[in-house]
């Protein structure tokens, strides 16, 4: 498969529009046209992971954490490891993609997987996906001869996805009129003379994070010097709370559990070193969950009155955040940052296999490991 086809699969499993606005999800390295027969999943891209991908003859690394998060000051062999890993991947011809908070937020993603470890119940996002990061509709007017090229270019940049369908579009015929003035270089017609052309009105849906790239490809493929198009923001389809995507989850359990039972539900996770804190809480019914570092998101919950939350589960948080929650009478369970993320990778791999259909060999990195482990457990 070409990389852009594999990216459509990745985006169908975890739409980039669900990512937090500060995040750097998406393709970070590679050409849309390069071929991909093997893809490897990891949490953190390191030089060791790059070497493993090369040895496995993979062409794509899906790195949960974006390896390029802040601007790189250079790409030097004698630079820091954060530069060397990107340089090594580029030299090996590897593409790199990151899903991060989009994979957290989507239904069936990391947040829901953590909730599933705790027990049966119903859940809703702490912060539902915003309409600002939802879809747009791009309407472009093209000469009939340009329609296929413009549609293909927009689709390759990420337009036209609806559920499990790709390259979705709608078009109707019409007539476009214009008069080029002095300084114009018209593809059709003459300066000073009004022209009418048989055109098509072409419509395609575009995820918010792909809008700029889609418009760039639209302009590149269109024969007109000044293409006419409209960009329409779409409101998200109303969804029941238990079906909505977004940051974190508030899980209401069917039956309450003790704080110890809540912590015990994460025993056996690779790398996990579960920490539990509370002040004599006997029973927990409502649990807020966030993979990675959830302290800031949990502060939002408490600032809005707590929402009836009894316990908070995340990978890590600052000492004073944990202290504050325990003093407020909440239960806190900490798993370790990547222990709340890495065990999801086999689940992610299986979801990608089903969505993609078998042309790509998906694997999970064995070299990718937490930077810190508890003594005696590494």
N, C-alpha and C positions, 0 to 999 in steps of 0.2 A: 504494500500500500504506500501511497505518497503520504508524506508527513501531514499535509493539510487534511487528508482523509482521516488519519489517526486522531488529529486534533478535534475533528468533529465528534468522534467517539468520546474523547475525554470531556468535551464540553457538554455532551448529552448526559453523561453521568454526573457531572458537577458543573452546571452552567456558571460561567465567569461573572455574570451579572449578580450572583448571590454573594460575591466576595465583599469584604469590608472595603470602604473607599480608600483606606490607607495602604491596602495590600498591593503586592506586585504579582498577581496571578497571571498566568498565560505563558506563551512561548517566549523564552528568554534567549534561545540560541538555536540556530538551524534554519535551513531553507524549506519553504513549504513544498517544494518539488522533490526533495530528497526521498529516497526509498527507505521504508522501515519494515524490517522483518522480525526484529526483536526489540523489546522494550523492558526496561528494568525499573522497579519502583524502589524508592528510598525515602527516608525522612530528611537527611542532611547530605548534600553533595560534598564529598571530600575527594582528595586525590586518590585515595584508596578505592573509593566507589567508582571513580572514572576508570581506574585500571581494571576493576572487576568487569565493568561494562564492556571494555575493549576485549578482554579475554573471552567473554561470553558471546562476542560478535553482535552486540546490540548496537542499534543506531539511535536509540532514544532513551534518555533517562527522565523519568517522572519524579522530580524531587518535591516532596510535600512542602518543605520550607523553601521559599524563593532564594536561590543562591546569589542573585543580583538584587539586593534590596535597597542599598544606597549606591550612589554613583561610584564607579570604580575610578581610582586615580591613575590607573595604568594597567597594562597586561605585560608583566615582565617575568622572565624565568627566575630572576633573583628578587622578585617581589614577595609579599606575604602570601600565605596559602590561599587566601580568598581570591587572589588574582591567578595563582598557578592552577587552581582547579578549573577555572574557566578557560584558561589558555590550553590546558591539556585536553579538555573536552572539544574545543574548537579544532585543535590539531588532529584529533582522532576522527573528526567529522561527525561528532555526536550532536544531536539536538537535545535541548533541555526544556522541560515544561514544568510549571508549578501550579497545583490546584489550591493549596493552602485553605484559606477561610471559606472558599466556595465549597470545598469538600466537607468542611465542618458543618456548613449551614444547610446543605441540601438534605431532603428527606432520604433516609437510608445511609447518611454519611456518618462522620465520626461522632457527632453529638448523639445521634440516635443509637449508634452502637454502644456508647457508654451507658445510655439509659437502659438498653437491653441487658447489660450486665447486672443492673440493680434489681430489676424485677418488673412484673406486669403492671401496666398503668397507662395513663394518657398523658401526652406531653404537648407543649406549645412553645414556640420560640420566646426567649427572653426579649430579643429585639427583632421583630419580624422584618423580613427583607423589604427594603424601602422601594417605593415606586420610582424614586430617582434613578435606581440602578436597574430598572426593568427594561422592557423592550421599546424600540422605536419602529415606526414604519417609514421606509424611504420610498417616495414616489418620484420616479424619474421619467422624463419624456424623451424618447429616443427615435431616430429614424428606423423604419422597419428593418433595414439591413443591419443595424447595430444591435438589435434586441438580444440576439443569442450571445454575442460577445460580452455585452454589458451584464447580462444575467449571470453568465459563468464567472466573470471577474468578481462580481459582488458575492456570489456564493462561495468562491474560494477564500474570500476575506472574512467569511462568517455569517453572511446574510442567508435568509431562507430556511432556517431551522424551525420546525414545529414538532415537538415531541420526538418520535422516532423517524421523522421524515426530513429529508434534506432537499435543497434546491427548490423549495416551495415558492411560487410566485403567482401573480395574477396580472394579466394585461388585456387592454382593450384598445381598439383602433381609434384614431382621431386625426386631426389636421393641426399642425403647428405653423404659426405665422411669425415672421420677423423681417426687419429691414436692417441690414448691416450699415453702420455709419463709418465715417472716415477713421482709419486706424484699425478697423476690424480685418480679420483674415478668415473669412467664412469657409467652412468645408463645403457648404452648399450655397449657391446663389452669388450675387454680386453686390459690391458696396453701392449704397444708394438706391437699390431696387428691392421692393418688398417681395418676399418669397413665401410660398406655402408648400409644406412638405408633409407627406403621409407619415405619421408618427404613431408610436405605441405608448400608452401610459403603462409603465411597468411598476409594480408594487412588490416589495419584499420586506419581511420582518428582520430586524437587526438587534442583537443584544447590545445593551449600552456600552460595555467595554470594547465592542468591535466597531462602533459607529465611525470613528475617525478613519480607521483602516478601510472600511467599506466605501466611504465617500472618496478616499484617495484612489481606490481601484475603479470606482465608477467614473471618475474624471479621466483616468488613464485609458480606459477602454472606449469611452465615448468619443465619437468623431468631431463633435461640436467644440468650438473654441470656448464657449461659455454654456455648458450643459444646464438645463433647467430642471430643478428637482426640489421637492419638499421633504422636510424631516418632521414627522409627527410623533410626539411622545404618547405612549400607550399607558393607560392605567392597568395595573395588574388585575387579573381575574380574581374576584372574591373567592376565598377558600376558607373552609372550616379551620379552626385554630389547630386541630390535631393534624391537619394536612399541610399547614403552612411551613415554609422554610425560613431560616433566619439564624441569627447569632445565638448560641447557647440554647438550653432547654430548661423549662420548669416541668418536672415530672411529678405527677400526682399518682402515687402508688395505689393499687387496688386495696392493699392491706398495709398498715403501718409496720415498720421494722425498728429494732433497736439500733442505736448508733454502732454497736459492735457488728451487728449483722450487715449494716450498710457498708462498713469498711471491709468486712470479710468477703463481700461479693466481688471484690477485685483481687482476691488472693489468686495466685497462679499466673497473673499477667507477666509476660517477660519484662525484666528490668524493674518491675514494680517494687517499691518499698513503701508500703502504705502507712501514712501518718494520720492519726485521728485526734481530734480535739473537741471537747465540749465541757460544759459545767453542769453535770448531773442530768442531762436530758434523757428521758426514759423512752420516748417513742418519736419516730420520724415518719411523716406521711408525704411531705412535699419537699422535693430535692431540686435545687438548681445545679445544672451541669454545664461545664465548658472544658473542652480539651486544651492542653497547653497551659497557658497562664491566664486564668480567668478572673483575677482579682479586680481589674478595672470594670469588667462587665458586672461582677457581683456588687460593686459599689453603686452602680446604677440601680440595681434591684433594691438595695437598702435605702438609697436616696428617695426612691418612689414609695417608701413605706414598707418594703419587705415582701409584699405580695403574698403573705402567708407562708413564706419559705422557711422550712425547719432546718435544712442542711444544705451545704455547698460542697460540690465535688469538682475538683480540677487537678491539673498536674502540679502546679506550683503557684504560690502567691507570696507577696512580701510579708515579712514578719508582722508589721503593724496592721496589715489588712487582716491577717489571720487572727491576731490578738483582738482586734476590734470586733470581729464577727463572734468569736467565742464569748467575749464579755457581753455581747448583746443577747446571748442565750442561744446562739446557733451552733449546729454541729459542722465541723470542717473536716473534710477528708482530702488529703493530698497524695497523689500517686507517683509523682515524679513527672517532669515535663514530657519527655518522649514516651514514657510508659503509658501515658494517656492517649498516645497517637500511633506509635509503631505497630502495636498488635492489630490495628485495623488494616494494615497493608495487605495481608492475604485476602481479606474481605473485598478490598478495593480491586485487587488483581482479578478475583472471580467475577466481579461486576463488569469489569472491562472486557474480560473474555466473552461473557454473554452478549455484551453490547456490540462487540467488534466482529465476532463470528468465526475466528479461527485463522485469519491470514497473518496475524502477528503472534509471536511467542512472548507471553507476558511472564515476568519473573519478579521475585522480591530479592533485593540485595542481601547478601550474607555478610558483606563487609561493613554495612551501615550499622553503627552501634551508638549507644548513648555515650556522651563524653565523660560522664561520672557514673560510677556504680557503687553500691554499698560493699564494704569489705567482706570478702568471703562469698560474694554472689556474682562476681564477674568472670 
